[in-house]
Amino acid sequence: MEIKFTEPVTVRALRVYVGRMDPTRMSAEDYHPVAISAVWDTGEVALDPTENGQNALEIPQVAGQQVTRLLLRLPRAPKLDRCLSEVELELEEGPWVHGLPSAAIAALPQAVAAITRAFRACDTRELGRHVLFPLTSRKLLGEHGTLSRMFSTSRISLYPNARALTRDCRWWVVPSDDEEGRQPHVIGSEAPRTVRVWANYHAGVKYWRLRWDGHRWWLVGFDASDFE
């Protein structure tokens, strides 16, 4: 995997999940993270983790570095399951987003704030202005790492309209009186034109998924672990 930036950025943290998890078999014998190398403008590091891969593999050598290019490389191993399941890249400049025009990036904070207000007010009409229906809620299979990317196909539910969504509105956003003052905020890109937003972990709702349609942002789905 190669990441290129149009101008230098400073890395705050880089974490990766290497290998593939089976949430039904979590012992060290069943899952072992694979070796990986990371290359950037002025450095390179090779890591061969030995611990069970339920946790992210931190690459501290790149933290604080100013980069224009990051390359993550896995060794060839035809008979073994080798994959890069997830990348968590934090930049000093803000969330890492890609495949988006400048207009989309500029509109993102306002979109998150507007959706937050609509959920907190349980405002059916306002939710209808920001949500693309039918809205998908995916049930996560677990709590950690790559499990946040593994979904149970039998636990996908749909909200057909804003009225149905309003019945559960209190679960999908952190309360306004949160003791730590937390607000929904962009985590980073999930795919081109799609970003993940931190939502309400208290209720087991990990992320909102927002998609840019070329003109505006739409809420297109939820990823939740505990919410029923």
Rosetta blueprint (number, residue, H / E / L):
1 M L
2 E E
3 I E
4 K E
5 F E
6 T E
7 E E
8 P E
9 V E
10 T E
11 V E
12 R E
13 A E
14 L E
15 R E
16 V E
17 Y E
18 V E
19 G L
20 R L
21 M L
22 D E
23 P L
24 T L
25 R E
26 M L
27 S L
28 A L
29 E L
30 D L
31 Y L
32 H L
33 P L
34 V L
35 A L
36 I E
37 S E
38 A E
39 V E
40 W E
41 D L
42 T L
43 G E
44 E E
45 V E
46 A E
47 L E
48 D L
49 P L
50 T L
51 E L
52 N L
53 G L
54 Q L
55 N L
56 A L
57 L E
58 E E
59 I L
60 P H
61 Q H
62 V H
63 A L
64 G L
65 Q L
66 Q E
67 V E
68 T E
69 R E
70 L E
71 L E
72 L E
73 R E
74 L L
75 P L
76 R L
77 A L
78 P L
79 K L
80 L L
81 D L
82 R L
83 C L
84 L E
85 S E
86 E E
87 V E
88 E E
89 L E
90 E E
91 L E
92 E L
93 E L
94 G E
95 P E
96 W E
97 V L
98 H L
99 G L
100 L L
101 P L
102 S H
103 A H
104 A H
105 I H
106 A H
107 A H
108 L H
109 P H
110 Q H
111 A H
112 V H
113 A H
114 A H
115 I H
116 T H
117 R H
118 A H
119 F H
120 R H
121 A H
122 C L
123 D L
124 T H
125 R H
126 E H
127 L H
128 G H
129 R H
130 H H
131 V E
132 L E
133 F E
134 P E
135 L E
136 T E
137 S E
138 R E
139 K E
140 L E
141 L L
142 G L
143 E L
144 H L
145 G H
146 T H
147 L H
148 S H
149 R H
150 M L
151 F E
152 S E
153 T E
154 S E
155 R E
156 I E
157 S E
158 L E
159 Y E
160 P L
161 N L
162 A H
163 R H
164 A H
165 L H
166 T H
167 R L
168 D L
169 C H
170 R H
171 W H
172 W L
173 V L
174 V L
175 P L
176 S L
177 D L
178 D L
179 E L
180 E L
181 G L
182 R L
183 Q L
184 P L
185 H E
186 V E
187 I E
188 G E
189 S E
190 E E
191 A E
192 P L
193 R L
194 T E
195 V E
196 R E
197 V E
198 W E
199 A E
200 N E
201 Y H
202 H H
203 A H
204 G L
205 V E
206 K E
207 Y E
208 W E
209 R E
210 L E
211 R E
212 W E
213 D L
214 G L
215 H L
216 R L
217 W E
218 W E
219 L E
220 V E
221 G E
222 F E
223 D E
224 A E
225 S L
226 D L
227 F L
228 E L
